[in-house]
Amino acid sequence: MPETPLLTRDMVNKFMSLALPIGSTKDHPITCPMGPLAPPLATLKLPPMLVVVAENDLLRDSELEYCEAMKESKKDVEVLINHGMGHSFYFDKLAIDMDPKTATQVDKLFEEITNFINKL
């Protein structure tokens, strides 16, 4: 996936170093809940979840891997893919105001979140 001004590989690495305990790797359960150091997903009691994935997000593959692991563990997961969008596209006010495609995807996102909440 391509880097964008809203998310670069350097930013991901920096965020990881700030979020994880000193000396931890990306396999830490906080950032890799399906990794070898994490508790088995099947043992976790989790509510239904909506996972929003931007098609062009630098983290897309990890996000989809997470969704598949949750589904394999019999968790109630709904996946919303926003086509043509990058990481945090819904925060880019200029794009929302100037690009009809982005505005449409943000509207779709809000509608799907509302629908998901109303189903609970």
C-alpha positions in Angstrom: 0.0 0.0 0.0 1.2 3.5 -0.7 2.1 5.9 2.0 0.0 9.1 2.4 0.4 12.4 4.2 -1.9 11.0 6.9 0.1 7.8 7.4 3.7 6.8 6.5 5.7 3.7 7.6 7.9 6.0 9.7 4.8 7.3 11.5 3.6 3.7 12.1 6.9 2.8 13.6 7.0 5.9 15.8 3.4 5.2 17.0 4.3 1.6 17.8 7.4 2.8 19.8 5.2 5.2 21.8 2.3 2.8 22.4 4.2 -0.3 23.4 6.2 -1.1 26.6 9.9 -0.5 26.1 11.6 -3.5 24.4 8.4 -4.8 22.9 8.1 -5.8 19.3 5.2 -5.5 16.8 4.1 -9.0 18.0 2.9 -7.5 21.3 -0.7 -8.4 22.0 -1.7 -4.7 21.9 -0.8 -4.4 18.3 -1.0 -8.0 17.2 -4.0 -9.6 19.0 -3.8 -12.7 16.8 0.0 -13.2 17.4 1.8 -15.8 19.4 2.0 -13.7 22.5 -1.8 -12.9 22.6 -4.4 -15.0 24.4 -6.5 -17.2 22.1 -9.2 -15.2 20.4 -11.7 -17.9 20.9 -11.5 -17.4 24.7 -12.3 -13.7 24.6 -15.8 -12.5 25.2 -16.3 -9.7 22.7 -19.3 -7.7 21.6 -20.3 -7.5 18.0 -17.8 -5.2 16.1 -17.7 -3.1 13.0 -14.3 -2.8 11.5 -13.8 0.0 9.0 -11.1 -0.6 6.4 -9.9 2.0 3.9 -9.1 0.2 0.6 -5.8 2.2 0.2 -4.8 2.2 3.8 -1.2 1.3 4.6 -2.6 -0.9 7.4 -5.3 -2.6 5.2 -3.8 -6.1 5.1 -3.3 -6.2 8.9 -6.8 -4.9 9.4 -8.3 -7.6 7.1 -6.1 -10.3 8.8 -7.5 -9.2 12.1 -11.1 -9.5 10.8 -10.5 -13.0 9.4 -8.9 -14.1 12.7 -12.0 -12.8 14.6 -14.3 -14.6 12.2 -12.4 -17.8 12.5 -12.8 -17.5 16.3 -16.6 -17.2 15.8 -16.7 -13.5 16.7 -19.5 -11.3 15.3 -17.5 -9.0 12.9 -18.9 -6.7 10.2 -16.3 -5.3 7.8 -16.9 -2.0 5.9 -14.4 -1.3 3.1 -14.3 2.2 1.9 -13.2 1.9 -1.7 -10.5 4.2 -3.1 -9.8 5.8 0.4 -6.6 6.0 2.4 -6.0 5.9 6.1 -8.2 8.3 8.2 -9.8 9.7 5.0 -12.7 10.9 7.2 -10.4 13.4 9.0 -9.4 15.1 5.7 -11.8 18.0 5.7 -10.3 19.6 2.6 -10.8 16.3 0.6 -14.4 15.9 2.0 -15.2 19.4 1.0 -13.5 19.3 -2.5 -13.8 15.7 -3.6 -17.2 14.2 -4.2 -15.9 10.7 -4.0 -14.4 11.3 -0.6 -17.6 13.0 0.6 -19.6 10.1 -0.6 -17.4 7.6 1.2 -17.6 9.6 4.4 -21.4 9.7 4.1 -21.5 6.0 3.6 -19.2 5.5 6.6 -21.5 7.5 8.9 -24.6 5.7 7.6 -23.0 2.3 8.2 -21.9 3.2 11.7 -25.4 4.5 12.5 -27.0 1.3 11.0 -24.5 -0.9 13.0 -25.3 0.9 16.3 -29.0 0.7 15.7 -28.8 -3.1 15.2 -27.2 -3.6 18.7 
